[in-house]
Amino acid sequence: MPTTQNIIDFTLYRKRRQARAAAELMWNLYAARAGLATFAAQAATPSSDTRRA
């Protein structure tokens, strides 16, 4: 596998991870403003994703 392909994969993975974190933050803000603290607590639990960059 060429080195450049590996760099691109890491870049795409980082962007996906950052987008997911931003989406979870927005959902937590929405849930907190709507008074849905139980959903915010569930969203704050760490995922079972075993991949590490």
Contacts in CASP RR format, 6 or more apart in sequence:
PFRMAT RR
TARGET T0000
AUTHOR 0000-0000-0000
METHOD contacts of the structure
MODEL  1
MPTTQNIIDFTLYRKRRQARAAAELMWNLYAARAGLATFAAQAATPSSDT
RRA
10 53 0 8 1.000
13 51 0 8 1.000
13 53 0 8 1.000
14 53 0 8 1.000
17 53 0 8 1.000
24 43 0 8 1.000
27 39 0 8 1.000
27 40 0 8 1.000
27 43 0 8 1.000
28 40 0 8 1.000
28 43 0 8 1.000
28 44 0 8 1.000
31 37 0 8 1.000
31 39 0 8 1.000
31 40 0 8 1.000
31 43 0 8 1.000
32 40 0 8 1.000
END
